[in-house]
Amino acid sequence: MKLTFSPTSPFARKVRIAAIELGLIDKIEFVPTTVVPGQPNDEYSRINPVKKLPALITDNGDVIVDSYVIVEYLDDLAGGGKLIPASGALRWKVKSDHSLLQGMLDSMLLCRYENMVRPEPLRWQAWADDHWNRAWNGMAHFEKQTERLSRPLDIAQIALTCVLGYADFRFADCGWRKAYPKLDAFHEKMLTRPSVKISVPPPA
Ligand SMILES: N[C@@H](CCC(=O)N[C@@H](CS)C(=O)NCC(=O)O)C(=O)O
């Protein structure tokens, strides 16, 4: 399998951590890929028409897009029910949390594009603030979920780790550790996992 990948992408990081935790990492070739908003990439658009990474290209040439779907595919390949509970209420809780964390990451990425990539005269501060608040309120939500944070590893915990790592990487002064001490302790614990440690984004 091939995975279109950038070490700075929190979505690609989530897939990488999941692949390591599922014992599948040696089956995946990482293909360095650059996508920049506002710049066409015709070659990559032929793989993923919406020009987002990561995308997984399976050994028979099928393309699976969106990290949410890719990690479900990998979990299935590893036998199922490993990072995403196979059934019951917990399955839907983990999937719903994962979806919420996807929304938080989407909002953080939009903030990054708005504040750092969009030409300054065109910026819309209220819109960027709105998106930042979505991520911030999401962190507040997970700060209260102490039981969720201490469960055996699941995909929502991996996604939360990627949210916090992305906050460190792109919004280093946002102060999440001070505001959310339980998330800080959770993040420190996650960093003891080799999969999490090895995938920390490179210094900006
Ligand atoms: N929902 C997608 C989001 C992927 C995404 O937004 N990736 C970013 C890189 S971190 C991207 O490709 N951005 C390029 C763009 O939106 O133009 C997923 O989970 O894979």
The ligand as an SDF file (V2000), in Angstrom:
LIG
                    3D

 20 19  0  0  0  0  0  0  0  0999 V2000
  -10.9180   15.1260    6.1730 N   0  0  0  0  0  0  0  0  0  0  0  0
   -9.6060   14.9850    5.5860 C   0  0  0  0  0  0  0  0  0  0  0  0
   -8.8420   16.2750    5.7860 C   0  0  0  0  0  0  0  0  0  0  0  0
   -7.4790   16.2170    5.1380 C   0  0  0  0  0  0  0  0  0  0  0  0
   -6.8360   17.5960    5.0080 C   0  0  0  0  0  0  0  0  0  0  0  0
   -7.4750   18.6510    5.1590 O   0  0  0  0  0  0  0  0  0  0  0  0
   -5.5360   17.5760    4.7360 N   0  0  0  0  0  0  0  0  0  0  0  0
   -4.8090   18.8020    4.5010 C   0  0  0  0  0  0  0  0  0  0  0  0
   -3.3520   18.6360    4.8770 C   0  0  0  0  0  0  0  0  0  0  0  0
   -3.1460   18.5470    6.6190 S   0  0  0  0  0  0  0  0  0  0  0  0
   -4.8690   19.1380    3.0420 C   0  0  0  0  0  0  0  0  0  0  0  0
   -4.7690   18.2520    2.2290 O   0  0  0  0  0  0  0  0  0  0  0  0
   -4.9950   20.4260    2.7200 N   0  0  0  0  0  0  0  0  0  0  0  0
   -4.9430   20.9010    1.3850 C   0  0  0  0  0  0  0  0  0  0  0  0
   -6.1210   21.7320    1.0240 C   0  0  0  0  0  0  0  0  0  0  0  0
   -7.1440   21.6840    1.7450 O   0  0  0  0  0  0  0  0  0  0  0  0
   -6.0210   22.4050    0.0140 O   0  0  0  0  0  0  0  0  0  0  0  0
   -8.8900   13.7990    6.2390 C   0  0  0  0  0  0  0  0  0  0  0  0
   -9.2170   13.4690    7.3910 O   0  0  0  0  0  0  0  0  0  0  0  0
   -8.0280   13.1620    5.5970 O   0  0  0  0  0  0  0  0  0  0  0  0
  1  2  1  0
  2  3  1  0
  2 18  1  0
  3  4  1  0
  4  5  1  0
  5  6  2  0
  5  7  1  0
  7  8  1  0
  8  9  1  0
  8 11  1  0
  9 10  1  0
 11 12  2  0
 11 13  1  0
 13 14  1  0
 14 15  1  0
 15 16  2  0
 15 17  1  0
 18 19  2  0
 18 20  1  0
M  END
$$$$
